[in-house]
Amino acid sequence: MPGPTEPEAPSQGASVPLVIGGRDVYPDDVFDVISPNTGKFVHKASNADEKHALAAIDAGAKAFESWSQTTPATRRGVFLKAVDILDKRTEELKGYMLTETGSDEGWAAFNVFLARECLLDTASRIMAVEGSIPTPQDPSTAALVVKEPYGVILAIAPWNAPYGLGFRAVTWAIAAGNAVVFKGSELSPRTLWAVSSVLHDAGLPDGVINYITCSPSNAPSVTKALVESPKIKKINFTGSSGVGRIIAQMAGANLKPILLELGGKAPAIVCEDADLDVTAKQCVLGAFMNSGQICMSTERIIVHKNIRVALEEKLREWVENIFSSKNDAPILIADRTVVKNRDLVKDALSKGATLVCGDVNAAESTKSRLRPIIVSNVKPDMDIYKTESFGPTVSVIEYETEEEALQIANDTEYGLSAAVFSTDLRKALRLAKKIETGAVHINKMSVHDEAVLPHGGAKSSGFGRFNAGMEEWLRTKNITYDI
């Protein structure tokens, strides 16, 4: 059932509006949204163009003038009220996500939980922003170092964890006194529209958040207009490394600071002394939660040769325990993702890999479904060794020494998350420190993100950190004066 604040669409056209300056905007141009659950049309969404992008920026710049002057307590009140709004609208928001992304109930509920935690953590840190009073060299002068917001922030969020990543993209920036232009994925436009809706319901003034979305054909020109506008002062983007490179190049050419969280190829190093039940369960969850469509998903299980066979048996058991063959296969966002994962597995099998579980040729109820597949004996000449699958496939790779395990773990362009499994904490910490990545989780799955931990990657997984308090969204200004 639609929630009480879902926009009422005009008789013809989009049912998902743009939100510019606090107003719902319905362009004549629209695009279709197809549910991966059914493969059928669900609604039309507004298709923004460059004019809408520039209008959203102007609305943000106007709102920034007053929003940046509000007190921390005023801003905190908005976020605390947003938590109450989120609680009241939980079922509505979950429904949007289930329909547009093919998510299961658990992943949708977890996303709302992440959003709630983000709002609470943001509210708790607003009052802690402080400058400093250093002592200059000249005793006749004094100095202040003050912190101030940038201005209008461009925030771009993906479809796969829309509430966790969507709220994260905007709340910290807004809490610091910035205004935001929020560009949502065309695959989940109503789901991400709800981020702006919750904040507006909580009393966020018009124009502080402006929401736009567009079709893939409009995306290059819209993104270019946003990034190149002199009124956009900083950018954050969560998505693929390929698109991240394009945005980073545009941002660099325009001397814009940028925060990027991009793709991943997370390794899980399994030591000979690991608890196999704990390891297998966590690796299965890490690899196949949300059908493997998480940037932190476990894609490579790097296991000591003496326990590989035993671990593979445990992996088969846990796949059946968690993703029972009696149930329908998990849903992916699009048919092309299924094709990509099948092709990666077929290439590996043709080059000598073996199947631990799964059937690469299995026919499912819809073309957007695929059951978990585990491939063993994976070697560097196989496409699946390096390519981010972003789907329900995971490789098992054997090693003999710690040095070899680390070499394999680091033999990737990515570095977002990792896991280490061992009953020897000293050994696990030793390995964790040598993995080139933004996070390592010991005896836990590689998928882990929470509001109190800075989150970001290394290498082609991006740079900068979300969840690092207000510092990413404030800049310092020195003021000196005679005394």
C-alpha positions in Angstrom: 0.0 0.0 0.0 1.3 3.5 -0.8 2.2 5.6 2.1 0.4 8.7 3.1 3.1 11.0 1.7 3.6 9.2 -1.6 3.3 11.8 -4.4 0.1 11.9 -6.4 0.9 11.6 -10.0 -0.8 13.6 -12.7 -3.3 11.7 -14.8 -0.7 11.1 -17.5 3.1 10.8 -17.1 5.3 10.0 -14.1 4.3 8.8 -10.7 7.8 9.6 -9.3 8.6 13.3 -9.4 11.7 15.3 -9.2 11.9 17.5 -6.0 13.3 20.9 -6.7 13.1 23.8 -4.2 10.6 21.8 -2.1 8.2 21.4 -5.1 7.3 18.2 -6.9 8.3 18.6 -10.6 6.8 16.4 -13.3 8.6 16.8 -16.6 7.0 15.8 -19.9 9.8 13.3 -20.4 9.5 10.0 -18.4 11.1 6.6 -18.4 9.7 3.2 -17.4 10.7 1.3 -14.2 10.7 -2.5 -14.5 10.5 -4.7 -11.4 13.1 -7.4 -11.4 10.6 -9.5 -9.3 8.3 -9.9 -12.3 10.1 -8.4 -15.3 7.0 -6.2 -15.7 6.4 -2.5 -15.8 5.6 -0.9 -12.4 5.5 2.9 -12.9 7.0 5.8 -14.8 9.6 8.1 -13.3 10.5 11.7 -14.2 13.4 12.0 -16.6 15.5 15.0 -15.6 17.6 16.9 -18.1 20.3 19.6 -17.8 17.7 22.3 -17.1 16.4 20.4 -14.1 19.9 19.8 -12.9 20.7 23.5 -13.0 17.4 24.4 -11.4 18.1 21.9 -8.5 21.6 23.5 -8.0 20.1 27.0 -7.9 17.5 25.9 -5.4 20.2 24.4 -3.3 22.4 27.5 -3.5 19.4 29.7 -2.4 18.5 27.4 0.5 22.2 27.2 1.6 22.2 30.9 2.5 19.8 30.4 5.4 20.4 26.7 6.2 24.1 27.3 6.8 23.2 29.9 9.4 21.0 27.7 11.5 22.2 26.5 14.8 23.4 22.9 15.4 20.5 22.3 17.7 18.0 23.3 15.0 19.6 20.9 12.5 19.7 18.1 15.2 16.0 18.5 15.7 15.3 17.8 12.1 17.3 14.6 12.2 15.7 13.3 15.4 12.3 14.0 13.9 13.3 12.2 10.8 13.9 9.0 12.9 10.3 9.2 14.0 9.1 9.7 10.5 11.2 6.7 9.3 9.7 4.5 12.0 6.2 5.4 11.0 6.9 4.9 7.3 9.0 1.7 7.5 6.6 -0.6 5.7 6.0 1.9 3.0 9.7 2.3 2.4 10.4 -1.4 2.4 7.6 -1.8 -0.1 9.3 0.6 -2.6 12.6 -1.3 -2.2 11.0 -4.7 -2.7 9.3 -3.6 -5.8 12.0 -1.7 -7.5 15.2 -3.7 -6.6 14.0 -7.2 -6.1 15.3 -7.2 -2.6 14.1 -9.7 0.0 12.3 -8.7 3.1 15.4 -9.0 5.3 17.6 -6.9 3.2 15.0 -4.2 2.9 14.5 -4.2 6.7 18.2 -4.0 7.2 18.4 -1.0 4.9 15.8 0.9 6.9 17.7 0.0 10.1 20.9 1.4 8.5 19.1 4.6 7.6 17.8 5.0 11.1 21.3 4.4 12.6 22.7 7.0 10.2 20.2 9.6 11.2 20.7 9.0 14.9 24.5 9.0 14.7 24.4 12.2 12.6 22.2 13.9 15.2 24.5 12.9 18.0 27.6 14.4 16.4 26.2 17.8 15.2 26.9 19.5 18.5 30.5 18.4 18.5 31.8 20.5 15.7 34.5 22.9 17.0 37.1 25.2 15.7 40.3 26.2 17.5 42.2 29.2 18.8 45.9 28.7 17.9 48.7 31.0 19.0 50.3 33.0 16.1 54.0 33.9 16.0 53.2 37.6 16.6 52.1 38.2 20.2 50.2 41.3 19.1 47.8 39.2 16.9 45.3 36.4 17.6 43.8 33.8 15.4 40.7 31.7 15.0 40.3 28.5 12.9 36.6 28.2 12.1 34.8 25.3 10.3 32.2 26.1 7.7 30.1 24.2 5.2 31.2 24.0 1.6 27.9 25.1 0.0 26.0 22.8 -2.4 27.0 19.2 -2.4 26.3 16.7 -5.2 25.4 13.3 -3.8 24.9 10.3 -6.1 23.6 7.0 -4.6 23.0 3.5 -6.1 20.1 1.1 -6.1 21.5 -1.9 -4.3 21.4 -0.5 -0.7 19.2 2.5 -1.3 18.3 3.6 2.2 21.7 2.8 3.8 23.6 4.5 1.0 21.0 7.1 0.2 20.7 8.6 3.6 24.5 8.3 4.1 25.0 10.3 0.9 23.0 13.3 2.2 22.6 13.4 6.0 26.2 14.2 7.0 26.5 17.0 4.4 23.2 18.5 5.4 23.9 18.2 9.1 27.1 20.2 8.5 25.1 23.1 7.1 25.4 22.2 3.3 22.6 22.0 0.8 22.4 18.9 -1.4 21.5 17.9 -5.0 20.7 14.2 -4.6 20.8 12.2 -7.8 19.2 8.8 -7.5 19.6 5.6 -9.6 17.2 5.1 -12.4 16.7 1.5 -11.2 15.1 2.6 -7.9 13.8 6.2 -8.4 10.9 5.9 -6.0 12.9 4.2 -3.3 15.5 7.0 -3.4 12.8 9.7 -3.7 11.7 8.5 -0.2 15.0 9.7 1.3 14.1 13.3 0.4 10.5 12.7 1.4 11.4 11.6 4.9 13.6 14.6 5.5 11.0 17.0 4.2 8.4 15.4 6.4 10.8 16.0 9.3 10.8 19.7 8.6 13.9 20.2 6.4 13.4 23.5 4.6 12.7 23.7 0.9 15.7 23.5 -1.3 18.1 22.0 1.3 17.7 18.7 -0.5 16.8 18.5 -4.1 16.1 15.2 -5.7 16.6 14.3 -9.4 16.7 11.1 -11.4 17.0 10.4 -15.1 17.3 7.7 -17.7 20.7 6.2 -18.7 20.5 8.2 -22.0 20.2 11.5 -20.1 22.7 10.6 -17.4 25.9 11.7 -19.1 24.7 15.2 -19.9 22.9 15.6 -16.5 26.0 14.5 -14.6 28.2 16.7 -16.6 26.0 19.7 -15.9 26.0 18.9 -12.2 29.7 18.3 -11.8 30.8 21.3 -13.9 28.5 23.8 -12.2 30.6 26.3 -10.2 27.9 26.2 -7.5 28.6 22.6 -6.8 31.4 22.6 -4.2 32.0 18.9 -3.4 30.8 15.6 -4.7 30.2 12.2 -3.2 29.5 9.1 -5.4 28.8 5.5 -4.5 28.8 3.1 -7.5 30.9 1.3 -10.0 34.6 2.0 -10.4 34.1 2.6 -14.1 31.6 5.4 -13.5 33.6 6.6 -10.5 36.6 7.2 -12.8 34.5 9.3 -15.2 33.1 11.5 -12.4 36.6 11.8 -10.8 38.0 12.9 -14.1 35.3 15.6 -14.5 35.7 16.6 -10.9 39.5 16.9 -11.3 39.2 19.0 -14.4 37.0 21.4 -12.4 39.1 21.2 -9.2 36.3 19.8 -7.1 36.9 17.6 -4.0 35.3 14.3 -4.3 34.5 11.3 -2.0 34.2 7.9 -3.8 33.1 4.5 -2.7 33.4 2.2 -5.6 33.6 -1.5 -6.5 35.1 -4.4 -4.7 36.5 -7.9 -5.0 36.6 -8.8 -1.3 38.9 -11.7 -0.2 38.3 -13.9 2.8 41.6 -15.5 3.9 40.8 -18.8 5.7 43.7 -20.1 7.9 44.4 -23.7 8.6 43.2 -23.3 12.2 39.9 -21.6 11.3 36.6 -22.8 12.8 35.0 -24.3 9.6 31.4 -23.8 10.6 31.9 -20.2 11.5 33.9 -19.6 8.4 31.5 -21.3 6.0 28.4 -19.6 7.4 30.1 -16.1 7.3 31.5 -16.7 3.8 28.1 -17.8 2.4 26.4 -14.8 4.0 29.1 -12.5 2.8 29.0 -13.9 -0.8 25.3 -14.3 -1.3 23.5 -11.7 0.8 21.4 -9.6 -1.6 22.4 -12.0 -4.3 26.0 -10.8 -4.1 25.0 -7.3 -5.2 27.0 -5.5 -2.5 30.3 -3.7 -3.1 31.7 -5.5 0.0 30.5 -9.0 -1.0 33.0 -11.9 -0.6 34.2 -12.8 -4.1 37.3 -14.8 -3.3 37.7 -17.4 -0.5 41.4 -18.0 -0.1 41.8 -21.2 1.8 44.8 -23.2 3.1 45.3 -26.3 1.0 45.0 -28.7 4.0 41.4 -27.7 4.7 40.0 -26.7 1.3 38.0 -30.0 0.8 36.5 -29.8 4.3 35.6 -26.2 3.9 34.0 -26.8 0.5 31.7 -29.4 2.1 30.7 -26.9 4.8 30.1 -24.3 2.2 27.7 -26.6 0.4 25.8 -27.3 3.7 25.5 -23.6 4.6 24.3 -22.7 1.1 21.5 -25.2 1.5 20.8 -24.1 5.0 20.5 -20.4 4.1 19.4 -20.5 0.5 17.3 -23.7 0.4 16.9 -25.4 -3.0 13.2 -25.7 -2.0 12.8 -22.0 -2.4 12.8 -20.0 -5.6 16.1 -18.7 -6.7 17.3 -15.2 -5.5 16.5 -12.2 -7.7 19.1 -10.0 -9.3 18.5 -6.4 -10.5 18.6 -7.3 -14.2 18.8 -10.2 -16.7 22.2 -8.9 -17.9 23.7 -9.4 -14.4 22.6 -13.1 -14.5 24.2 -13.4 -18.0 27.5 -11.8 -16.7 27.8 -14.2 -13.8 26.9 -17.3 -15.9 29.6 -16.2 -18.4 32.2 -15.8 -15.7 31.5 -19.3 -14.4 31.5 -20.9 -17.8 34.8 -19.3 -18.7 36.3 -20.6 -15.4 35.0 -24.1 -16.0 36.3 -24.2 -19.5 39.8 -23.4 -18.1 39.8 -26.1 -15.5 37.8 -24.8 -12.5 35.3 -27.1 -10.8 31.9 -26.5 -9.3 31.4 -26.8 -5.5 27.7 -26.1 -5.8 25.3 -24.5 -8.2 24.2 -25.1 -11.8 25.3 -22.5 -14.3 22.7 -23.7 -16.8 19.7 -24.1 -14.5 16.5 -22.6 -15.7 14.7 -20.4 -13.1 11.2 -19.0 -12.9 12.4 -15.6 -14.3 15.6 -14.6 -16.3 16.6 -12.3 -13.4 17.1 -15.2 -10.9 20.2 -17.1 -10.2 21.1 -19.5 -7.4 24.4 -19.3 -5.5 27.4 -20.8 -7.4 30.7 -21.6 -5.8 33.7 -22.3 -8.1 36.9 -24.0 -7.0 40.4 -24.3 -8.4 40.2 -20.8 -9.7 43.4 -19.5 -11.4 44.6 -16.1 -12.5 43.9 -16.8 -16.2 40.2 -17.0 -15.5 38.0 -14.0 -15.9 36.3 -14.6 -12.6 39.7 -14.2 -10.8 39.9 -10.4 -11.4 36.4 -9.3 -12.6 33.9 -8.0 -10.0 30.9 -10.3 -10.5 28.5 -8.3 -8.4 26.3 -11.4 -8.3 25.9 -14.7 -6.5 29.2 -16.3 -7.6 32.3 -16.8 -5.4 35.7 -18.3 -6.1 37.7 -20.7 -3.9 41.5 -20.3 -4.3 44.0 -22.5 -2.5 47.2 -21.3 -0.8 50.1 -22.8 1.2 51.9 -20.0 3.0 50.7 -16.7 4.6 52.8 -14.8 2.0 50.9 -16.5 -0.8 47.6 -15.8 0.8 48.4 -12.1 1.1 49.7 -12.0 -2.5 46.4 -13.5 -3.8 44.3 -11.2 -1.5 46.1 -8.1 -2.8 46.2 -9.3 -6.5 43.3 -7.1 -7.5 42.7 -3.5 -8.4 40.1 -3.3 -5.6 40.4 -2.8 -1.9 37.2 -2.1 -0.1 36.6 -4.9 2.4 38.1 -8.2 3.4 37.8 -11.0 6.0 40.2 -13.2 7.9 39.3 -16.5 9.6 41.5 -17.9 12.3 41.3 -18.9 16.0 44.7 -17.2 16.5 43.9 -13.5 16.9 47.6 -12.5 16.6 47.8 -14.3 13.3 44.6 -12.7 12.1 45.7 -9.2 13.0 49.0 -9.8 11.3 47.2 -10.7 8.1 44.7 -7.9 8.5 47.3 -5.3 8.6 48.9 -6.4 5.3 45.7 -6.6 3.2 45.4 -3.5 1.0 41.8 -2.6 1.9 39.6 -0.1 3.7 38.3 -2.7 6.2 39.1 -6.2 7.5 36.7 -8.2 9.6 38.1 -11.1 11.7 35.9 -14.2 11.9 33.0 -12.2 10.3 31.8 -11.8 6.8 33.3 -9.1 4.6 29.9 -7.3 4.4 29.9 -4.9 7.3 29.0 -1.2 7.5 27.8 0.9 10.5 27.4 4.5 11.2 30.2 4.7 13.9 32.9 3.3 11.6 34.6 5.3 8.8 33.8 3.6 5.5 35.7 3.7 2.3 38.3 1.9 0.2 41.8 1.8 -1.3 43.0 1.5 -4.8 40.2 1.4 -7.4 37.6 1.1 -4.6 37.8 4.8 -4.1 39.1 7.3 -1.5 37.7 9.5 1.3 35.5 8.2 4.1 31.8 8.1 4.8 30.7 8.0 8.4 33.7 10.0 9.5 31.6 12.7 11.3 31.3 16.2 9.9 34.9 16.6 8.9 34.4 15.5 5.2 31.7 18.1 4.8 33.4 21.1 6.5 36.4 23.2 5.5 38.5 25.4 7.7 39.0 29.1 7.5 41.7 31.1 9.3 40.9 34.5 10.8 43.6 36.6 12.3 43.3 40.0 14.0 45.2 42.4 16.2 44.8 42.4 19.9 
